[in-house]
Amino acid sequence: MNLLSLAIYLRNQPVTISITTATATDIPAIAELEQHYYQQEGYPAGFLYQALRQWPAALWVAQNENQLMGYALIAPAQSEQGSAAEPWLMALLVAAAGRGKGIGRKLCEAAINHCRGQGQQGLWLSVAEYNQAAMQLYLSLGFETIELRKDFLGPGEDRLLMRLALQR
């Protein structure tokens, strides 16, 4: 389902980027993008196929014709007591050619709108302190920094936890 289109310039040429929910045919390109940026720490195709099966309306891609420009993934959460909790923006990744062109913002907005449509009260994410571009994007969308969590993604992998209040 095409959620929206975004007109941008790539290599000084106007192109249209479509934001759609992902399909199984998108998974190899998403996995390749993950591997390109995160090497062995990137999400493998098997995980991405499983995410698509479990949360089919929560995985979006940004594409220029058939070229993947980025993706976003929302994952449900549960409290330590086992009850449902606010979801997480688990992944937001834009290819180098699409950075600084509004693609990350549109993917994030698709995720936010999905969560609002589900009646969620908030949306969480974690981001590395050194990722200033991502932090600026999230702050501009209304996310607030909640805390710095040491070793959040393993030893030495500290992350800022951010939350967006969705219900106004």
C-alpha positions as CSV (number, residue, x, y, z in Angstrom):
1,M,0.0,0.0,0.0
2,N,1.5,3.3,-1.1
3,L,1.3,5.7,2.0
4,L,2.8,8.7,0.3
5,S,5.1,10.0,-2.3
6,L,8.0,12.5,-1.8
7,A,9.6,14.4,-4.6
8,I,13.4,14.9,-4.1
9,Y,16.6,15.3,-6.1
10,L,19.2,12.6,-6.4
11,R,22.4,13.4,-8.3
12,N,20.7,16.6,-9.4
13,Q,17.8,14.7,-11.0
14,P,14.2,14.9,-9.7
15,V,12.9,11.6,-8.4
16,T,9.8,10.4,-6.6
17,I,10.2,8.4,-3.4
18,S,7.3,6.2,-2.4
19,I,6.8,5.2,1.2
20,T,4.9,1.9,1.4
21,T,4.5,-1.0,3.7
22,A,7.1,-3.6,3.0
23,T,6.6,-7.0,1.3
24,A,8.7,-10.1,1.3
25,T,10.3,-9.0,-1.9
26,D,11.8,-6.0,-0.1
27,I,13.6,-8.1,2.6
28,P,16.8,-8.9,0.6
29,A,17.4,-5.2,-0.1
30,I,16.7,-4.2,3.5
31,A,19.1,-6.9,4.7
32,E,21.7,-5.7,2.3
33,L,21.3,-2.1,3.5
34,E,21.7,-3.3,7.1
35,Q,24.8,-5.3,6.3
36,H,26.3,-2.3,4.4
37,Y,26.0,0.0,7.4
38,Y,26.3,-2.4,10.3
39,Q,28.2,-5.4,8.9
40,Q,27.6,-8.4,11.2
41,E,25.7,-6.4,13.7
42,G,23.0,-5.6,11.1
43,Y,19.6,-7.4,11.2
44,P,19.9,-10.5,9.0
45,A,17.2,-11.4,6.4
46,G,15.8,-14.2,8.7
47,F,15.0,-11.7,11.4
48,L,13.5,-9.2,8.9
49,Y,11.3,-11.9,7.3
50,Q,10.1,-12.9,10.8
51,A,9.4,-9.2,11.7
52,L,7.4,-8.9,8.5
53,R,5.3,-12.0,9.4
54,Q,4.7,-10.9,13.0
55,W,4.2,-7.1,12.4
56,P,3.2,-6.8,8.7
57,A,1.8,-3.3,9.1
58,A,4.8,-2.0,11.0
59,L,7.6,-2.3,8.4
60,W,7.9,0.4,5.8
61,V,10.2,1.0,2.9
62,A,11.1,4.2,1.0
63,Q,11.8,3.4,-2.7
64,N,12.8,5.2,-5.9
65,E,11.2,3.0,-8.5
66,N,12.7,-0.4,-7.4
67,Q,15.7,1.0,-5.5
68,L,15.5,0.8,-1.7
69,M,16.3,4.2,-0.1
70,G,15.5,3.4,3.5
71,Y,13.2,1.5,5.9
72,A,11.6,1.8,9.3
73,L,10.4,-0.9,11.7
74,I,8.1,-0.6,14.8
75,A,8.1,-3.4,17.3
76,P,5.5,-3.9,20.1
77,A,6.8,-4.0,23.6
78,Q,5.7,-5.4,27.0
79,S,6.4,-4.3,30.5
80,E,8.5,-6.3,32.9
81,Q,5.2,-7.5,34.4
82,G,4.2,-8.9,31.0
83,S,1.5,-6.4,30.0
84,A,1.5,-4.5,26.8
85,A,3.6,-1.4,26.7
86,E,4.3,1.4,24.3
87,P,6.0,0.3,21.0
88,W,9.6,1.0,19.9
89,L,11.0,2.4,16.7
90,M,13.3,-0.5,16.4
91,A,15.0,0.6,13.1
92,L,15.2,3.6,10.9
93,L,17.9,3.5,8.2
94,V,18.3,5.6,5.1
95,A,20.8,4.9,2.3
96,A,23.6,7.4,1.8
97,A,22.1,8.7,-1.5
98,G,18.9,9.6,0.3
99,R,20.2,11.2,3.5
100,G,19.4,14.8,4.1
101,K,16.4,14.7,1.7
102,G,13.5,14.1,4.1
103,I,13.3,10.3,3.6
104,G,14.1,9.6,7.3
105,R,11.5,12.1,8.4
106,K,8.8,10.6,6.1
107,L,9.6,7.1,7.3
108,C,9.5,8.2,10.9
109,E,6.2,10.0,10.3
110,A,4.7,6.8,8.8
111,A,5.7,5.0,12.0
112,I,4.3,7.7,14.2
113,N,1.0,7.8,12.3
114,H,0.7,4.1,12.5
115,C,1.1,4.2,16.3
116,R,-1.3,7.0,16.6
117,G,-3.8,5.0,14.6
118,Q,-3.4,2.1,16.9
119,G,-4.2,4.3,19.9
120,Q,-0.8,4.2,21.4
121,Q,0.1,6.8,24.0
122,G,3.8,7.0,23.1
123,L,6.6,5.7,20.9
124,W,10.1,4.9,22.2
125,L,13.5,4.7,20.5
126,S,17.2,4.4,21.3
127,V,19.9,6.3,19.6
128,A,23.7,6.6,20.0
129,E,24.8,9.9,21.4
130,Y,27.2,10.4,18.5
131,N,24.4,10.1,15.9
132,Q,23.7,13.8,15.9
133,A,21.8,13.8,12.6
134,A,19.3,11.2,14.0
135,M,19.0,13.0,17.3
136,Q,18.2,16.3,15.5
137,L,15.5,14.5,13.4
138,Y,13.9,12.9,16.5
139,L,14.0,16.1,18.5
140,S,12.4,18.0,15.6
141,L,9.6,15.5,15.5
142,G,8.9,16.0,19.2
143,F,10.8,13.2,20.8
144,E,12.2,14.0,24.3
145,T,15.3,12.5,25.8
146,I,14.4,10.4,28.8
147,E,17.7,9.0,30.0
148,L,21.1,7.7,29.0
149,R,21.1,3.9,29.4
150,K,24.6,2.4,29.9
151,D,25.3,-0.9,28.0
152,F,21.7,-0.8,26.5
153,L,22.8,-2.7,23.4
154,G,25.5,-4.7,25.1
155,P,28.8,-3.8,26.8
156,G,30.0,-0.4,25.8
157,E,26.9,0.3,23.6
158,D,25.3,3.1,25.5
159,R,22.1,4.6,24.1
160,L,19.9,7.6,24.8
161,L,16.3,6.6,25.3
162,M,13.8,8.9,23.7
163,R,10.0,9.0,23.8
164,L,7.3,10.8,21.8
165,A,4.0,11.4,23.4
166,L,1.4,10.5,20.8
167,Q,-2.0,11.4,22.3
168,R,-2.8,15.1,22.6
